[in-house]
Amino acid sequence: MGDIDELFDVRNALHVGAYQQCINEANKLQLADDSLNEEKTVLMYRAMIGLGKYSTVKAEITEDASSDLQAVKRLASYLHRKADRGKAIEETRSLQDDGISLGNPVVALCSGIMYYYEGSYDEALRCLKGNKDAESIETSAMAIQTYVKMDRIDMAAKELKVMVKLNEDATLTQLATAWVNAGKGGEKLQEAFYNFEELAQKYGSTPLLLNGQGAVKIMQGKLEEAESLLQEAQEKNPNDPDMLVNMAMLAGLQGKAPEVAQRSIAQLQDSSPDHPLAQALSAKDSEFDACAAAFK
């Protein structure tokens, strides 16, 4: 029998998007092992990032903290303010150049996430897959997300095999299986839905899982079912960016009045101005304003 994973509940809550639950579990968990305490703290601060509590993360992680915690703080700084992104990326490039730091799984993961948000997918994969010492189920999962974003489902499926070899039964492996199945489309869409549904039944419905289910239903053309799932996600977190994007897409597909979709887009731009779609729309608005000004 293997050792009991004392951090299972904390880690699992983070992976399914139950961020407050992750924080609560971390706060009540008393551990004697220093390394486990460190890992618990890293998971807790990552959950805070998931809730948008960037200022808290930045304030509580001191300059003399471990490399793992500094990586989490750097990610919080990147996500918090647009003005701080250049510095965070510059620090990440320095870590890439030293040939050592990216061997740390947490540093590799946080660096990969930053490049993912930058749209620099090749750089993200260099961080996530460039050093064998950094290989973990989390870096593999992030690599799969990156491959899916690049429409390289073949590479995502290949990376999934790595995850299965590392831990076939892990929640994150099941989640990644759903992403890959959704990316393959066709008959695999129903399998993706069942992947998300099984996790929701096991650990509770979270916005992350409900959005996954809703997105699959949209791809299947089952729009009423999609709407029900997305409304449930909305009740749990009215400002969830993925939910708002899916809601806007769904409104268009359902032929609803344009202002219905626009409400979701406006809310996205207000609550998550740095979301890729919000940024793209803002750029288009700026281009339109510039063109309009030229004809005044």
Rosetta silent file (secondary structure, phi, psi, omega in degrees, C-alpha in Angstrom):
SEQUENCE: MGDIDELFDVRNALHVGAYQQCINEANKLQLADDSLNEEKTVLMYRAMIGLGKYSTVKAEITEDASSDLQAVKRLASYLHRKADRGKAIEETRSLQDDGISLGNPVVALCSGIMYYYEGSYDEALRCLKGNKDAESIETSAMAIQTYVKMDRIDMAAKELKVMVKLNEDATLTQLATAWVNAGKGGEKLQEAFYNFEELAQKYGSTPLLLNGQGAVKIMQGKLEEAESLLQEAQEKNPNDPDMLVNMAMLAGLQGKAPEVAQRSIAQLQDSSPDHPLAQALSAKDSEFDACAAAFK
SCORE:     score description
SCORE:     0.000 S_00000001
   1 L     0.000  133.816 -178.954    0.000    0.000    0.000 S_00000001
   2 L   -76.896  168.059  178.561    1.377    3.422   -0.920 S_00000001
   3 L   -67.297  150.115  176.918    1.772    6.346    1.422 S_00000001
   4 L   -71.927  133.477  176.901   -1.268    8.511    2.123 S_00000001
   5 L   -84.164  100.167 -176.153   -1.255   11.756    0.143 S_00000001
   6 L   -68.006  -18.523 -178.735   -1.814   14.290    2.927 S_00000001
   7 L  -101.317    9.813 -174.493   -2.282   17.078    0.384 S_00000001
   8 H   -55.413  -51.012 -175.686   -4.813   15.279   -1.788 S_00000001
   9 H   -62.942  -38.264  179.289   -7.835   17.372   -0.770 S_00000001
  10 H   -66.585  -50.881 -177.744   -5.910   20.635   -1.154 S_00000001
  11 H   -64.969  -42.116 -176.949   -4.416   19.727   -4.532 S_00000001
  12 H   -64.877  -42.170  178.382   -7.611   18.184   -5.850 S_00000001
  13 H   -60.723  -40.237  177.268   -9.706   21.229   -4.995 S_00000001
  14 H   -61.963  -45.567 -173.893   -7.244   23.433   -6.897 S_00000001
  15 H   -67.877  -30.345  179.080   -7.314   21.206   -9.961 S_00000001
  16 L   -92.311    2.509  177.192  -11.126   21.139  -10.255 S_00000001
  17 L    84.958   16.115  175.729  -11.359   24.899   -9.745 S_00000001
  18 L   -90.995   72.331 -167.903  -12.767   24.812   -6.197 S_00000001
  19 H   -66.441  -43.931  179.580  -10.396   27.588   -5.156 S_00000001
  20 H   -66.158  -36.843  176.449  -11.980   28.662   -1.874 S_00000001
  21 H   -61.908  -40.731  177.943  -12.276   25.035   -0.824 S_00000001
  22 H   -59.054  -45.947 -179.845   -8.566   24.613   -1.586 S_00000001
  23 H   -63.952  -44.408 -179.781   -7.724   27.577    0.652 S_00000001
  24 H   -62.151  -42.895  179.536   -9.984   26.326    3.447 S_00000001
  25 H   -64.569  -39.897  179.955   -8.466   22.834    3.315 S_00000001
  26 H   -65.462  -41.016 -177.268   -4.950   24.286    3.379 S_00000001
  27 H   -66.999  -31.159 -177.625   -5.698   26.520    6.348 S_00000001
  28 H   -91.866   -8.329 -175.976   -7.028   23.695    8.501 S_00000001
  29 L   -86.992  120.096  177.947   -4.330   21.174    7.566 S_00000001
  30 L  -103.327  120.404 -176.331   -1.527   20.832   10.138 S_00000001
  31 L  -123.095  139.887  179.355    1.587   19.136    8.778 S_00000001
  32 L   -85.438  -27.007 -176.406    4.814   18.189   10.546 S_00000001
  33 L   -81.274  124.887 -176.892    6.867   17.872    7.362 S_00000001
  34 H   -63.481  -40.358 -178.167    8.423   21.171    6.214 S_00000001
  35 H   -67.649  -35.944  176.357    8.471   20.250    2.531 S_00000001
  36 H   -68.642  -36.962  176.777    4.785   19.306    2.626 S_00000001
  37 H   -62.701  -40.108  178.067    4.009   22.570    4.382 S_00000001
  38 H   -63.035  -45.702  179.810    5.826   24.423    1.620 S_00000001
  39 H   -63.881  -40.249  177.478    3.872   22.565   -1.065 S_00000001
  40 H   -59.337  -43.702 -179.083    0.611   23.235    0.772 S_00000001
  41 H   -65.479  -39.887  177.252    1.407   26.951    0.855 S_00000001
  42 H   -61.104  -46.221  179.661    2.208   26.997   -2.856 S_00000001
  43 H   -62.240  -41.347 -179.600   -1.109   25.303   -3.656 S_00000001
  44 H   -62.886  -45.272 -179.761   -2.993   27.719   -1.410 S_00000001
  45 H   -68.143  -31.940  175.278   -1.472   30.805   -3.055 S_00000001
  46 H   -66.396  -35.484  175.804   -2.206   29.385   -6.501 S_00000001
  47 H   -65.972  -37.972  176.476   -5.842   29.046   -5.426 S_00000001
  48 H   -62.071  -38.776  175.529   -5.772   32.693   -4.346 S_00000001
  49 H   -62.188  -40.416  178.088   -4.550   33.579   -7.830 S_00000001
  50 H   -60.140  -28.330  178.143   -7.487   31.584   -9.192 S_00000001
  51 L   -91.715    0.286  179.858   -9.782   33.854   -7.165 S_00000001
  52 L    80.461   16.409 -179.119   -7.998   36.980   -8.383 S_00000001
  53 L   -88.100   58.102 -175.129   -6.466   37.763   -4.977 S_00000001
  54 H   -64.755  -41.911 -177.672   -3.225   38.926   -6.541 S_00000001
  55 H   -61.097  -40.151  179.676   -2.475   41.665   -3.998 S_00000001
  56 H   -63.154  -45.483  179.396   -2.697   39.215   -1.102 S_00000001
  57 H   -60.852  -45.834 -178.317   -0.288   36.794   -2.769 S_00000001
  58 H   -65.758  -36.789 -177.524    2.195   39.556   -3.568 S_00000001
  59 H   -74.075  -35.252 -173.483    2.008   41.017   -0.064 S_00000001
  60 H   -86.222  -24.602  178.978    2.391   37.751    1.822 S_00000001
  61 L   -88.789  115.189 -175.288    5.245   36.189   -0.153 S_00000001
  62 L   -83.838  167.489 -177.315    8.455   37.840    1.008 S_00000001
  63 L   -66.299  -24.480 -179.026   11.625   38.441   -0.978 S_00000001
  64 L   -94.807   12.626  178.988   13.485   35.716    0.930 S_00000001
  65 L   -69.634  168.100 -178.336   10.851   33.064    0.177 S_00000001
  66 L   -64.705  166.858  177.754   11.697   29.851   -1.688 S_00000001
  67 H   -60.005  -37.343  178.907   12.031   29.603   -5.469 S_00000001
  68 H   -61.190  -48.862 -178.171    8.616   27.927   -5.624 S_00000001
  69 H   -68.962  -36.062  177.081    6.897   30.774   -3.809 S_00000001
  70 H   -63.227  -36.084  178.154    8.795   33.419   -5.774 S_00000001
  71 H   -64.740  -41.064  178.396    7.520   31.781   -8.970 S_00000001
  72 H   -66.007  -41.632  178.404    3.941   32.006   -7.681 S_00000001
  73 H   -62.848  -40.228  179.312    4.471   35.648   -6.681 S_00000001
  74 H   -62.710  -41.866  178.132    5.880   36.407  -10.141 S_00000001
  75 H   -63.774  -41.673  177.990    2.778   34.885  -11.749 S_00000001
  76 H   -61.848  -41.335  179.057    0.528   36.951   -9.458 S_00000001
  77 H   -64.212  -41.532  179.142    2.436   40.107  -10.431 S_00000001
  78 H   -60.779  -44.795 -175.577    2.104   39.258  -14.112 S_00000001
  79 H   -78.321  -22.669 -173.411   -1.646   38.726  -13.852 S_00000001
  80 H   -75.316  -51.373 -174.370   -2.313   41.661  -11.530 S_00000001
  81 L  -132.979  133.884  179.183   -1.102   44.663  -13.495 S_00000001
  82 H   -58.666  -36.545 -177.510   -0.359   45.131  -17.160 S_00000001
  83 H   -65.611  -22.234 -177.634    2.496   47.484  -16.252 S_00000001
  84 H   -93.810   -3.001 -174.741    4.276   44.694  -14.335 S_00000001
  85 H   -67.216  -41.176 -178.979    4.137   42.108  -17.101 S_00000001
  86 H   -58.572  -43.293  179.587    7.306   43.192  -18.844 S_00000001
  87 H   -64.902  -42.632 -179.094    9.325   42.813  -15.641 S_00000001
  88 H   -63.190  -41.460  178.814    7.805   39.386  -14.899 S_00000001
  89 H   -68.538  -38.631  178.573    8.615   38.134  -18.400 S_00000001
  90 H   -62.412  -42.600  177.463   12.128   39.583  -18.208 S_00000001
  91 H   -63.679  -37.488  179.328   12.734   37.731  -14.935 S_00000001
  92 H   -66.648  -40.191  177.189   11.399   34.554  -16.519 S_00000001
  93 H   -61.394  -39.010  178.186   13.766   34.894  -19.468 S_00000001
  94 H   -63.010  -38.929  177.791   16.673   35.202  -17.028 S_00000001
  95 H   -65.433  -37.457  177.266   15.552   31.993  -15.354 S_00000001
  96 H   -63.762  -38.673 -174.684   15.454   30.278  -18.741 S_00000001
  97 H   -74.003  -24.080 -174.794   18.971   31.452  -19.506 S_00000001
  98 L   -77.282  -11.957  174.487   20.564   30.224  -16.267 S_00000001
  99 L    74.078    2.971 -176.674   19.982   26.595  -17.257 S_00000001
 100 L  -121.923  -48.021 -169.984   19.036   25.558  -13.710 S_00000001
 101 H   -58.495  -35.646 -177.097   15.850   27.268  -12.519 S_00000001
 102 H   -75.616    2.365  171.909   13.543   25.667  -15.076 S_00000001
 103 H   -81.571   -8.276  177.183   14.429   22.270  -13.596 S_00000001
 104 L   -88.661  121.305 -175.245   12.081   23.188  -10.752 S_00000001
 105 H   -57.431  -38.944 -179.005    8.529   21.962  -11.592 S_00000001
 106 H   -70.609  -41.547  177.826    6.758   24.932   -9.936 S_00000001
 107 H   -63.667  -43.995  178.630    9.036   27.479  -11.598 S_00000001
 108 H   -61.896  -43.155 -179.043    8.578   25.730  -14.957 S_00000001
 109 H   -63.801  -51.863 -177.779    4.796   25.622  -14.512 S_00000001
 110 H   -63.440  -36.801  178.077    4.372   29.274  -13.512 S_00000001
 111 H   -66.207  -43.580  178.299    6.727   30.381  -16.296 S_00000001
 112 H   -61.972  -39.069  179.009    4.791   28.315  -18.836 S_00000001
 113 H   -63.398  -41.810  179.123    1.501   29.805  -17.670 S_00000001
 114 H   -61.504  -46.334  179.245    2.836   33.350  -18.164 S_00000001
 115 H   -65.719  -33.231  176.612    3.986   32.620  -21.697 S_00000001
 116 H   -60.145  -47.530  178.852    0.650   30.925  -22.382 S_00000001
 117 H   -66.960  -27.421  176.694   -1.170   34.122  -21.447 S_00000001
 118 H   -71.816  -18.413 -173.503    1.308   36.076  -23.570 S_00000001
 119 L    84.277    9.124  179.131    0.331   33.955  -26.555 S_00000001
 120 L   -94.368   76.221 -170.115    3.961   32.789  -26.798 S_00000001
 121 H   -69.167  -35.137  178.034    3.086   29.122  -26.998 S_00000001
 122 H   -64.490  -40.785  178.200    6.477   27.874  -28.179 S_00000001
 123 H   -66.693  -38.273  177.367    8.153   29.596  -25.228 S_00000001
 124 H   -58.456  -45.653 -178.959    5.528   28.135  -22.905 S_00000001
 125 H   -68.206  -31.338  175.640    6.347   24.648  -24.146 S_00000001
 126 H   -63.075  -38.946  178.011   10.086   25.281  -23.741 S_00000001
 127 H   -69.346  -44.143 -173.369    9.446   26.015  -20.079 S_00000001
 128 H   -77.060  -31.056 -173.036    7.072   23.119  -19.569 S_00000001
 129 H  -121.666    2.525 -172.682    8.915   20.466  -21.590 S_00000001
 130 L   -83.306  -10.817 -177.157   12.481   21.735  -21.850 S_00000001
 131 L  -138.094  119.034 -176.536   13.895   20.141  -18.718 S_00000001
 132 H   -59.198  -32.138 -178.874   13.313   16.526  -17.734 S_00000001
 133 H   -64.804  -23.534 -177.391   13.794   17.386  -14.045 S_00000001
 134 H   -89.858   -1.453 -176.483   10.705   19.614  -14.177 S_00000001
 135 L   -62.415  125.790  177.609    8.422   16.919  -15.547 S_00000001
 136 L  -151.428  169.356  179.846    5.292   16.602  -13.453 S_00000001
 137 H   -64.791  -29.562 -179.778    1.630   15.867  -13.951 S_00000001
 138 H   -76.311  -40.000  177.581    0.947   19.622  -13.734 S_00000001
 139 H   -66.734  -35.970  176.997    3.513   20.657  -16.346 S_00000001
 140 H   -65.401  -41.941  179.448    2.136   17.961  -18.647 S_00000001
 141 H   -62.782  -41.678  178.735   -1.423   19.208  -18.121 S_00000001
 142 H   -67.616  -35.271  176.303   -0.379   22.775  -18.931 S_00000001
 143 H   -63.668  -39.216  178.025    1.453   21.528  -22.010 S_00000001
 144 H   -63.401  -44.159  176.513   -1.761   19.823  -23.146 S_00000001
 145 H   -57.741  -39.860 -179.533   -3.704   23.072  -22.717 S_00000001
 146 H   -67.207  -45.087  178.265   -1.058   24.806  -24.806 S_00000001
 147 H   -61.592  -41.355  178.099   -1.177   22.189  -27.573 S_00000001
 148 H   -61.352  -42.080  178.809   -4.997   22.411  -27.651 S_00000001
 149 H   -62.283  -32.056  179.614   -4.725   26.199  -27.961 S_00000001
 150 L   -85.114    0.769 -174.966   -2.344   25.680  -30.897 S_00000001
 151 L    61.433   32.159  175.043   -4.778   23.204  -32.508 S_00000001
 152 L  -106.299   69.264 -177.941   -2.146   20.481  -32.150 S_00000001
 153 H   -65.126  -28.566  177.251   -4.474   17.792  -30.829 S_00000001
 154 H   -61.629  -43.429  179.677   -2.020   15.160  -32.029 S_00000001
 155 H   -72.408  -34.510  177.211    0.638   16.511  -29.678 S_00000001
 156 H   -63.009  -42.682  179.031   -1.907   16.936  -26.882 S_00000001
 157 H   -64.614  -37.256  178.145   -2.881   13.272  -27.222 S_00000001
 158 H   -65.429  -42.308  179.772    0.793   12.273  -27.145 S_00000001
 159 H   -68.390  -31.042  177.634    1.352   14.313  -23.980 S_00000001
 160 H   -60.931  -35.347  177.398   -1.715   12.740  -22.402 S_00000001
 161 H   -62.328  -33.826  176.588    0.052    9.388  -22.636 S_00000001
 162 H   -65.200  -44.574  178.832    2.849   10.892  -20.526 S_00000001
 163 H   -61.821  -43.567 -179.898    0.298   11.939  -17.904 S_00000001
 164 H   -60.130  -38.600  179.356   -1.311    8.500  -17.897 S_00000001
 165 H   -67.843  -37.039  179.646    2.103    6.964  -17.309 S_00000001
 166 H   -70.714  -46.135  179.843    2.779    9.384  -14.420 S_00000001
 167 H  -167.077   94.567 -175.583   -0.624    8.895  -12.758 S_00000001
 168 L   -63.617  -32.844 -173.742   -3.542    7.480  -14.703 S_00000001
 169 L   -91.213   -3.744 -176.921   -6.046    7.953  -11.877 S_00000001
 170 L   -63.191  144.755  177.463   -5.170   11.552  -11.000 S_00000001
 171 H   -56.316  -41.637 -178.466   -7.953   14.108  -11.258 S_00000001
 172 H   -65.234  -33.492  175.946   -5.763   16.260  -13.480 S_00000001
 173 H   -66.553  -40.701  177.548   -5.236   13.332  -15.857 S_00000001
 174 H   -65.316  -37.421  178.290   -9.008   12.851  -16.097 S_00000001
 175 H   -66.596  -44.102  178.759   -9.437   16.568  -16.745 S_00000001
 176 H   -64.604  -34.141  175.690   -6.776   16.528  -19.446 S_00000001
 177 H   -60.368  -40.824  177.985   -8.501   13.517  -21.022 S_00000001
 178 H   -63.560  -42.716  179.260  -11.645   15.645  -21.301 S_00000001
 179 H   -60.829  -44.881 -178.083   -9.694   18.477  -22.981 S_00000001
 180 H   -66.843  -43.627  178.475   -8.160   16.102  -25.517 S_00000001
 181 H   -61.641  -41.297  178.098  -11.484   14.388  -26.255 S_00000001
 182 H   -63.831  -39.093  179.613  -13.171   17.776  -26.733 S_00000001
 183 H   -66.890  -31.813  179.054  -10.362   18.830  -29.058 S_00000001
 184 H   -72.233  -29.445  177.480  -10.793   15.697  -31.171 S_00000001
 185 L    70.650 -165.336  178.436  -14.497   16.476  -31.642 S_00000001
 186 L    59.524 -135.816 -177.277  -16.979   14.143  -33.307 S_00000001
 187 L   -68.515  -17.489  179.506  -17.928   11.090  -31.284 S_00000001
 188 H   -72.875  -15.455  179.844  -15.245   11.987  -28.728 S_00000001
 189 H   -61.916  -40.961  179.676  -17.356   14.952  -27.598 S_00000001
 190 H   -65.749  -36.679  176.225  -19.700   12.687  -25.648 S_00000001
 191 H   -63.721  -40.176  178.501  -16.716   11.061  -23.961 S_00000001
 192 H   -61.137  -43.419  179.096  -15.448   14.527  -23.034 S_00000001
 193 H   -60.135  -44.197 -179.937  -18.815   15.372  -21.500 S_00000001
 194 H   -64.859  -35.849  176.457  -18.755   12.179  -19.435 S_00000001
 195 H   -59.015  -49.361  179.123  -15.192   12.981  -18.303 S_00000001
 196 H   -64.484  -43.556 -176.451  -16.326   16.372  -16.976 S_00000001
 197 H   -63.633  -41.054 -179.948  -19.562   14.947  -15.552 S_00000001
 198 H   -61.992  -41.702  178.437  -17.779   12.173  -13.679 S_00000001
 199 H   -65.908  -40.124  179.561  -15.464   14.684  -12.020 S_00000001
 200 H   -64.549  -40.255  179.134  -18.420   16.932  -11.133 S_00000001
 201 H   -67.685  -32.323 -176.004  -20.315   14.018   -9.567 S_00000001
 202 H   -80.986  -40.929 -172.498  -17.243   12.978   -7.621 S_00000001
 203 H  -120.442    1.121 -179.577  -16.004   16.349   -6.381 S_00000001
 204 L    98.026  147.922 -179.818  -18.897   18.752   -6.918 S_00000001
 205 L   -75.689  126.899  175.466  -19.774   21.070   -9.783 S_00000001
 206 L  -119.948  161.637  175.803  -17.395   24.016  -10.140 S_00000001
 207 H   -53.131  -38.454 -179.909  -17.408   26.780  -12.768 S_00000001
 208 H   -60.434  -47.879 -178.201  -14.405   25.094  -14.397 S_00000001
 209 H   -72.365  -39.365  178.752  -16.198   21.748  -14.789 S_00000001
 210 H   -65.241  -38.175  176.543  -19.550   23.295  -15.722 S_00000001
 211 H   -64.931  -38.715  176.298  -17.879   25.419  -18.396 S_00000001
 212 H   -61.115  -46.122  178.529  -16.224   22.315  -19.777 S_00000001
 213 H   -64.022  -43.749 -179.470  -19.574   20.546  -19.966 S_00000001
 214 H   -62.839  -41.391  179.759  -21.273   23.609  -21.432 S_00000001
 215 H   -63.421  -40.203  178.401  -18.609   24.064  -24.097 S_00000001
 216 H   -63.092  -43.278  179.548  -18.987   20.425  -25.148 S_00000001
 217 H   -63.748  -35.671  175.546  -22.758   20.806  -25.428 S_00000001
 218 H   -62.266  -45.375 -179.895  -22.263   23.887  -27.615 S_00000001
 219 H   -64.658  -28.284  177.803  -19.974   21.872  -29.897 S_00000001
 220 H   -82.898   -8.080 -177.663  -22.615   19.140  -30.040 S_00000001
 221 L    79.554   12.773  178.971  -25.258   21.693  -30.980 S_00000001
 222 L   -93.683   76.586 -166.630  -27.256   20.939  -27.816 S_00000001
 223 H   -71.794  -35.742  179.334  -27.784   24.588  -27.012 S_00000001
 224 H   -65.960  -41.683  177.817  -30.532   24.341  -24.371 S_00000001
 225 H   -65.257  -39.116  177.703  -28.475   21.884  -22.347 S_00000001
 226 H   -61.307  -43.918 -178.142  -25.454   24.143  -22.750 S_00000001
 227 H   -61.832  -41.924  179.597  -27.427   27.127  -21.504 S_00000001
 228 H   -61.521  -43.377  179.959  -28.562   25.272  -18.384 S_00000001
 229 H   -67.112  -41.541 -178.633  -24.987   24.269  -17.513 S_00000001
 230 H   -70.789  -33.096  175.412  -23.606   27.737  -18.147 S_00000001
 231 H   -65.534  -36.477  176.301  -26.327   29.346  -16.050 S_00000001
 232 H   -65.177  -40.605  176.546  -25.326   27.060  -13.192 S_00000001
 233 H   -63.344  -38.950 -179.800  -21.720   28.175  -13.650 S_00000001
 234 H   -63.700  -37.910  178.729  -22.918   31.788  -13.678 S_00000001
 235 H   -65.774  -32.028 -179.621  -24.696   31.315  -10.355 S_00000001
 236 H   -79.521  -34.774  178.168  -21.469   30.035   -8.808 S_00000001
 237 L  -153.204   96.814 -175.842  -19.303   32.826  -10.249 S_00000001
 238 L   -62.736  -18.377 -177.682  -21.034   35.615  -12.219 S_00000001
 239 L  -108.445   12.440  179.396  -17.687   36.975  -13.428 S_00000001
 240 L   -60.365  120.270 -173.962  -16.049   33.747  -14.556 S_00000001
 241 H   -63.684  -38.834  179.533  -14.399   34.735  -17.875 S_00000001
 242 H   -65.297  -38.477  177.589  -14.811   31.362  -19.592 S_00000001
 243 H   -63.497  -42.619 -178.555  -18.491   31.339  -18.697 S_00000001
 244 H   -64.794  -40.635  177.517  -18.964   34.862  -20.100 S_00000001
 245 H   -63.621  -46.203  179.822  -17.244   33.922  -23.373 S_00000001
 246 H   -63.747  -38.922  178.561  -19.350   30.772  -23.672 S_00000001
 247 H   -63.411  -41.562  179.310  -22.530   32.711  -22.848 S_00000001
 248 H   -64.750  -43.463  178.872  -21.792   35.278  -25.555 S_00000001
 249 H   -62.833  -43.807 -178.740  -21.116   32.533  -28.105 S_00000001
 250 H   -62.915  -42.837  179.882  -24.257   30.679  -27.084 S_00000001
 251 H   -59.368  -39.151  177.862  -26.451   33.789  -27.408 S_00000001
 252 H   -65.760  -43.928 -179.492  -25.242   34.233  -30.987 S_00000001
 253 H   -66.746  -30.091  179.625  -25.890   30.609  -31.873 S_00000001
 254 L   -82.777   -4.217  179.281  -29.378   30.793  -30.371 S_00000001
 255 L    72.149   25.516  178.979  -30.186   33.838  -32.482 S_00000001
 256 L   -73.118  165.299  179.309  -30.867   36.030  -29.482 S_00000001
 257 L   -56.417  142.283 -176.390  -30.880   39.817  -29.760 S_00000001
 258 H   -53.149  -32.235 -177.387  -27.340   41.213  -30.220 S_00000001
 259 H   -68.032  -20.204  178.225  -27.489   43.044  -26.888 S_00000001
 260 H   -66.365  -49.850  177.083  -27.741   39.708  -25.034 S_00000001
 261 H   -65.000  -37.790 -177.320  -24.306   38.620  -26.225 S_00000001
 262 H   -63.590  -32.218  177.857  -23.009   42.162  -25.812 S_00000001
 263 H   -61.701  -43.961  179.190  -23.909   42.127  -22.122 S_00000001
 264 H   -64.935  -40.558  179.087  -21.645   39.132  -21.559 S_00000001
 265 H   -65.038  -43.129  179.925  -18.862   40.748  -23.581 S_00000001
 266 H   -63.134  -39.578  178.393  -19.210   44.037  -21.681 S_00000001
 267 H   -66.612  -38.905  177.039  -19.078   42.170  -18.377 S_00000001
 268 H   -61.665  -46.600 -179.275  -15.981   40.295  -19.556 S_00000001
 269 H   -64.303  -31.361 -179.030  -14.257   43.549  -20.521 S_00000001
 270 H   -79.131  -45.308 -174.094  -15.186   45.058  -17.159 S_00000001
 271 H   -89.366  -27.737 -179.390  -14.316   42.139  -14.854 S_00000001
 272 L  -136.711   66.409 -175.502  -11.463   40.529  -16.849 S_00000001
 273 L   -61.742  -19.488 -178.612   -9.994   43.246  -19.113 S_00000001
 274 L   -94.113    1.965  174.644   -6.844   41.198  -19.658 S_00000001
 275 L   -62.019  139.839 -176.658   -8.681   38.142  -21.012 S_00000001
 276 H   -51.039  -41.087  179.815   -7.458   37.479  -24.597 S_00000001
 277 H   -67.667  -41.751  178.919  -10.927   38.066  -26.083 S_00000001
 278 H   -62.554  -40.152  178.987  -11.398   41.275  -24.088 S_00000001
 279 H   -66.754  -41.017 -179.861   -8.000   42.519  -25.243 S_00000001
 280 H   -63.461  -41.831  179.611   -8.739   41.635  -28.870 S_00000001
 281 H   -68.170  -37.656  177.692  -12.052   43.494  -28.757 S_00000001
 282 H   -64.368  -38.366  178.519  -10.444   46.517  -27.102 S_00000001
 283 H   -64.768  -40.886  178.388   -7.810   46.569  -29.843 S_00000001
 284 H   -64.609  -39.713  177.788  -10.548   46.469  -32.491 S_00000001
 285 H   -61.741  -41.142  179.885  -12.379   49.320  -30.729 S_00000001
 286 H   -65.241  -40.225  177.938   -9.174   51.371  -30.738 S_00000001
 287 H   -63.104  -42.175  179.605   -8.650   50.687  -34.453 S_00000001
 288 H   -63.556  -43.941 -179.492  -12.227   51.757  -35.185 S_00000001
 289 H   -62.718  -38.715  179.550  -11.841   54.939  -33.149 S_00000001
 290 H   -65.880  -41.791  178.355   -8.613   55.768  -34.981 S_00000001
 291 H   -65.512  -42.016 -179.591  -10.267   55.218  -38.356 S_00000001
 292 H   -63.616  -39.439 -179.653  -13.300   57.278  -37.355 S_00000001
 293 H   -64.272  -31.947 -178.323  -11.079   60.110  -36.176 S_00000001
 294 H   -68.102  -21.539 -177.601   -9.316   60.196  -39.541 S_00000001
 295 L  -102.888    7.863  178.505  -12.584   61.010  -41.292 S_00000001
 296 L   -80.211    0.000    0.000  -13.664   63.796  -38.956 S_00000001
